[in-house]
Amino acid sequence: MTNTQENHVSGHTTGATVWLTGLPSAGKTTIAYELADRLRAEGHRVEVLDGDEIREFLSAGLGFSREDRHTNVQRIGFVAEVLASHGVKALVPVIAPYADSRDAVRKRHQSEGTPYLEVHVATPVEVCSVRDVKGLYAKQAAGEISGLTGVDDPYEAPESPDLRIESHLQSVPESAAALHALLTERGLA
């Protein structure tokens, strides 16, 4: 019996990983927390695996080389899959700039029979740099940092995500509602 079947039989909701990828300041974390509140209100078990918190506590010591970014994404993907396999909705607002890293996480979920959705928060870099929630774009423009994803470091946008959200064209509640609709359509909400 798969985890999904066990959850259904025991009356628990099915877990899933929802990976929100996009540029810095795209709105990934804000949308994740909005969706988390809605899912919790409906009785779902939810965890938000915030990329900044994970870097601080689980991936401390990793830099921003391609190899370190891959390692970070794989660690987060492992934790998300474990949570999801136990009936938790794991919402993962993490840049994950490389397609092969995201694909490896998806394949791990598939091999374990755990639902996985990739959501591209497709906010243009021009909008992200104005939002500049953490001041990264300003620091990069001033020459204080380099390797900013989408500016002077690559970001490989998903070619066929399960959902593409253009957060600059809709409100946070509308973005979270679109994602909730996808979860409902897939039998996960």
N, C-alpha and C positions, 0 to 999 in steps of 0.2 A: 504494500500500500504506500503510495507517495505521501509526502508531507501535506500536499493539497488535499488529498482524499481524507487523511487523518483529521485535518482541521475541519473539513466539511462534516465528517461523521460525528466528531465530538462537539459540533456546534460553534466552534471558534471561527473567526474570520480568517480568510486566507491572507498570508503575508505576501509581500511583493517588494522589490526594490524599484524605486523611481529615481533614476539618475538625471539630474538637471544639469546639463552642460551649457557653457556659454562663456563669453568674455568676462573679465573682471567688471563689476558694477552693472552687469546685464539685468539683474533682478532675481537671480536664482534663489538666493537664501530668503528673500522677502516672500517670494511665491511659495517656497517650501513651508515656511512658518504659517502662512495664510491657509494653505491646504491642510497642514497638520492640525490647526485649530478646528477646521471643519470636520475632518475625519474623527478627531477625538470626540467632538460633540455627537457624532453618530455612533460612538462606542468602539471605535477601532483602537488598537494598540499602535502607537506611532512613535518613531524616533527620527529626529533630524540629525543626520551626520554632517555637520557643518565643516567644510573644508579647512577653514582657519583653525577651528578647535582641534580637528584631527591632526593637523600639521604640528600644533603645539604639544599635544599629549601622546599621540600614537606614532607620529613620524618625525619627532624632534631629531635634529641632527641631519636630516635630509636637506639637500640644496635644491636647486632648480634646473639641474642638468636634465637632459632627456631621460637618462637612466633613473635618476632620483624621482622625477615626476612619475615615471612608470611604476616604480616601487610604491610610491605613495598611493597611486590609484589602485594598485593590486591589494594593498592593505585595506583600504577603505572598502573595496569590492568584497573582500573576504568577510569583513565585519557585517556589511550590509546583507550578504547572502545568509550568514548564520542567523541574523535577526529575522530576516524574511522567512527563512525555513521554519521558524518557530512562531509564525503567525503575526509578525510585526510588519507594519508598513514602514519600510526604511526609505526615508526621503533624503537624497544625497545631492545637495547643491555644491558641486565640485567642478571646477573648470575642466579638468581632464583634457588637455589640449590635443592629445594624439589619438587618432582613430584606432590604432592597433591596441592601445591600452584599454580603451573602452570596449573594443571587441573581445579582448581577453576576459574582461569582467562578465560580459554578456554570455560568453561560452561557458564560463564557470557556473553561472546560474542555470543555463540550459542543461548542463551535465548533471546538475543536482535536482533538476525538475522544479526550480524556483522561478516564479514569474519575475520578469525584468522588463522595465520600460525605459527607453531613452527619450528624454525630452530636450530639445534644443531651444534654449531661451535665446532667440536670434535677434538680439539688440545690436544695431550697428555701432561700430567703435566710436563714431562721432557722438552718439548719444551717451555711450558709456563714459567717455572722457569728460563730458559735461557733468554727469551724475557724480563721478569720481568719489564714491562713497569712502574709500580708504586713502584718498590722496595719491594713489599710485601713478595716475596719468600725469599729475603735476610734477611728481618727483622724477618721472622718466623724462618729461619735457625739460626739466631743469638739469638733467644729466646726473642726478643723484642715484638713480638705479638704472639697470639695464636688464634685458630679458623679460620685459613685460609682454605677457601673452596678448597676441593680436596687434601689437605695435612693433616691437623689435624682436619678438620671438613668435614662432608659428602657432596658429590655432587651426586645427583641421575640423571644420564644421561637419557634423553628421550628414551623410548623403541621404539617408532615408530614416530619420528618427520616427519613433512612434507618434510623436506630436512635435510641432514647431510652434512656439509661442513668440509672438512679436510684441514684447512687453512695452515697447515705446508707442504702440498703437492702441493699447487697451489698459484698463486699470488693473491693479493687483488682484482685487476680487474677481474680475473677469478672467484673468489668467489662471487663477486657482480653480475657478469654475470649469474652465475648458479642460484642465487636467483631471478634475474630479469626474467630468463627463467621460473622459477616456477610461478611467479606472472602472466606472460603472459599466461602460460598454464591454469591457474585458472581464466583467464579473468579479472585480476586485474591490468594489466599494458598495 
